[in-house]
Amino acid sequence: MLELLRIAPLSTIQDGGRAHWRALGVPVSGPLDDWSHAIANILVGNPTDCAALEIGFGRSELLFEQPAMIALTGARAPIDAAGQALPRWRPILLAAGTRICIEPAQQGQRTYLAVAGGLRTHQVLGSRSSAPLAGLGMEALKRGERLAFVHAGPAQARAFGAPQHAHRPIPANWWADAEPLLDLEGGAELRLIAGAHVGLLADPYAPYTQSFRISNDANRMAAPLLGTPLVINDGGRMISEPVVPGTVQLPPAGQPIVLLADAQTIGGYPRIGHLAGVDLARFAQRRGGSELRFEPIGVDAARRLWRWRQQRLARLELAVRARLG
C-alpha cells in the first residue's frame, strides 16, 4: 500500500482516460501532462496508460508500506527519502517503509509518480482517472488515503543489480532524456493551429502578435488567458459544436480559454485555434500568472511533430524493456 501522509492540493489519480465515452458527453480526463505521465509509466515497465499519481503544486509526503519500483517525472521539484536526494526521469527501487518527500516545484507545476504494476483503484466507466468536477472517479486526493499497488519483486531488484532487501532507495544508473520537450523554463512559443472560426476575428493575426498570461483560475477543465481582448466581428453567437482538449475558445469578453483534459465535449463559443498536441504537455506545466505566446502551425506540421513524439515513446519503451529484462 501507498499511504498519503501529506498530499499537494489538486492531486489526482490519472490513467489513459475515457476517450470511448465522449459521444455520451463524458470528459476524456487523463493526465494534463500526458508526456510526463507516459514516460513515468514506461520507466517502470508499465503500459503508457497505466494509473499513476498526478501531484499538484505543493508539498507531499508518501509512505510506501511495500517494496516498490517508481519513477518521478514532470515538474522540477526537489525530492528526497531520509535525506537522500532522489533523481527524476529514471526508475528507483524502494524498500518497504520508505518515506519520500516532494517539495514545491522550482519550475513547472505538476509531478508524476508511477509505480511498477500501476495503482489499483476502483474503475468508473473503464478508467481509474479522477474527474472531480464531473463527479467521476476518486475526488482530489487527501491526507491519510491509502492506495493499493503491485509491490516490487525479486526480478525488479535483479534488473537494478541490487539485493532484493536493500534498505535505501536505489536509482537506476540510466535515465530518459525527456525533460527538454516540456520547456520548463517557459521560453518557447506554443504552436497554435488556426481554428474553424478564426475568420470571425477582426484581426486574424491577433492571437500571434501579443503575449497572454495564464489566469490563476485555471483548473483541469480549462485555463483562461488574460491579455488584450480579441474582437469577434459578429459578437461570437453560434450553435454549440464539438470541442476537445486543446481547443481555444473565445467568449464574448474577448479573453481566450484553452480547454484541458476534463473539458466538456461541446461548446458554443467560437473556436479560434487548437494547441498542437505535442504542446499540450508544455502548456500543462505553465503556472498561473506565467506569460506565453503563440506561433502559427499548420495541421500537417502538427501531425508530423505528434508522430515524432510517439516514435520517441516507442523507442524508449523498447529500450526500457531491454533494461528491465
N, C-alpha and C positions, 0 to 999 in steps of 0.2 A: 504494500500500500504506500501511497504518497500522501503525507499529511501537510496541509497548508497552514503553517504556523503563523504566517502573515502573507498577504497577497495584495499586490498593487491594484488600485481601482481599475475597473473596466476590463479585468482579466477574464478570459473565457476559454472554453474548450472548442477547438475547431478541427474538422476534418475536411474532406473534399466538398462538402455542402450538399444541397438538394436540387441540383440542376434539372432533374426529371419532373419536378413538380411546378415549374414556372407557369405552365398552361392553366393551372388552378389558382394562380395568384400568390404562390408561396415564394418568399425570397430565397435566393440561392444560398446565402450565408457563406461559410467557409472563411479562410484567413484573409485579412485585409492585405497582408504582405505574403502573397502566395509563393514567391520565390524563396524567402527565408524558411517558410513552413515546409516546402518541398525539400530543400537542402537538409534541414534538420532531420527529416524522416529518412532520407537517403543515407545519411551518415551513420545511422544506427541499423540499417538494413530493412527498414520498413517500406511499404508502398508509399508513394508520394502523397496519397490522400488519407493517410492514417491519422487518427485523432491525436492532437498534441495541444500543449498549452500556448495560448496567445496572451502574453503578460503585458499589461499596460504600464504606463509611466509611473514609477514609484518604487518603494522598497518591498521586496518579497523574501520570505524565509520558507524553505521547503525541507521536509524531513522524509528521507527515503527509508522506510522500515525494512525493505528487502534490497538485496543487491540489484543494481540496475546499470544498463548502459544508456547514456544520454548524449544529446548534442544540443548546444545552445547557439542560436543564430539571431540575426536581426540587428537591433539597436546596439550601439557601442556602450555597453553597460559593464561596470566592474562587478565581477562575480568571484566569490571565494567559498571555500569549505574549511573551517577551522584555521583560518589564516593562510591557507594555500590558495593562491590565485588560480582560477580555472579559465582555460582558453575558450574562445568561441570558434565556431566553424570546424570542429573536429570531435570525434567520439571521445567520451570519457567513461571509464569504468568506475562505478561507485560501490563501496561496501555497504552492507546493511547498517543503518544507524547514521548514515551521512546526512549532515545538515548543510545546505548550501544557501548562501545569501546573495541576492541580486539587488544591487544598488540602483538608484535612478540613473537612467541612461545619460551619458555625456553628449552623445549625438544619436539622432534617431529617436523613435518613440516606442516601438514595440519589440519585445524579445520573444523568441520562440524556443520552446523546450520540448523535444521529442524523446520518448523512451522506447527502447527496443521492445517490440511487441505491441506498442500502442496503448493508449489509455482505454480502459474497459468501462465506459459509462453507458447509460441507457440510450438506446436509439429512438428517435422520433422521425417518422417518415423516411426510414432507412439511413439516417445520419445522426452522428453524435454532436454535430455543430450546434452551438448556442446562438440563438437569435432573440435576446431578451426583449427587445421592443416589439417583436412579433409573437412573443409567448411560446416560442419553440425551443425545445431542449432545456438544458440547465440554465438557471439565471446566472448573472455575473458571479464569479467565484467569491467565496467568503472564507474568512479565517476559520480554521477548525475543520473544514471539509477534508475528507479522505477519499482518494481516488485510486481505483484498482489498476494494476498493470501486470504484464508478464515479467517476472523477475529474471535477471541475467543468469545464465548457466555456465557450466564449465567450458563449452565451446567458445563463448564470447570472451572469457578470460584468456583462453589459449590464443585467440586472434590478436590479443594485445601482447602476447609473450609474457603474461603476468600470472602470478599464482592466483588460484580461484578465491582465496580468502585474504586478499590484500586488505589492509586497514585504511589506507589513504587513497584518495582519488588518483586514478592512473589515466592520464590523457594519452591518446594515440600519438605516435611520432609522425603522423601525416595529417593533412587537413585539406579543406576545399577552399580554393581561392575565389570565393563567390561574393565577397562584400563589395567590390568595386561597382557592381551593377546597381547597387542601392543608392550610390551617390549620397552618403550620409551627411556630407558637408553641405548639400543642397545647392551646389553651384551651377549644375547643368539645367538647361531648359527642359520642360516636359513637352513631349510631342503630342500634338493635337490634330486629329483628323477632322476636317470640316463636316459639320452636321447637316442633316436634311434641311434645316431651316436657317442656315447661315445667311441665305439670301435675303432674309427678312431684316437683317441688321442694317441700320442706316449707314454704318461703316463696316463692311465685312472683314476688314483687316484689324479692327479694334481689339479683338482678343489677343493679337500678337504684338501690339505696339505699346503695351503698358504692363506693369507688374501688378500682381494681386497678392493679397495677404489672406492666409487661411484663418477663418473665424475660430474663436475658442469654443463655439457652439457645435463644432464638428463631432459626429458620432459614427457608429458603424453603418448607419443608413446613408448619410450624406455629409459633405463638407462644404458649407457656404464659403464663397470667396468674396473678399472686400476689395474694392477698387473704384476707379471712375466708372459710374454706371454705364452699361451698354444700352443703346437705344434701339428698340424694335419699331419699325415703321408703322405697323398696324396695331400696336398695343399688345400683341402676343396672344390673342384669344384664339383657341383652336380646340379640336376634338382630342381626347386622350388617345395616345398611341404607345406602343411598347417601348420600354426603356430597359437598359441593362447596366450592371456595374461599369463605371467609366463614362457613361453618358453625362454630358454637361448641359444642364437645363438653364433657361433664363427666365426667372419670374418677372412680373411687371416692374418691380423696383429696379431692375437692371443689374443686379448682383448675381453672377453665375453660381450654380450649385453643381458640385461633382458628386454623382451617385456612387455609392460604395456597396460592399458585399450584401448588406441587409436591406438594400433599397427595394421599393415597391416594383411591381412588374409593368405598370403603365403610368403615364403621366401626361398632364395637359399643358405643360409649359413648352415653348419652342426648344428643340434640340439643336443647339448651335455648334456642338462638337462632340468628339468622343476621344478620350485619352487612349493612346496606343496601348495595347495590352501589356507590352513589355515595360511600360512606365507606371502601371498601377501600383506595383510594389514600392517604387520610389516615392510616389505620392503618399502612400500609407505611412511612410517613415517621416514625413514632414510634420512638424508640430504646429499646434495652433499658434498664430501670431507670426509664423515664418512667411517669408515672401517667395514667390515663384513667378516664372514667366513661361509662356507657351511658345513653341515654334511649330510651324505647319509641317505636316507629313501626309503623304498620300496613302491610300489603302494598301496598295501593293507593297510599298516600302515597309509599312507597319507589319504586314504579314511576313515579310522576309525576316524582320527582326524577331518576330514571335517564333518562327521556325528555328532560327539560330539559337534562341534561348532554350527551346525544347530539346534541340540536339545537344546542347551543353548538359542539360539534366540527364539525358540518356547516357552520354559518355561517362558522366560522373557516377551514375548508378552502376554501370558495368565495372568501373574501376573499384568502387567500394565493395561490391560483391566479391571481387577477386581478393581484396584485402581481408575481408571478414571470413572468407572461406565458405 
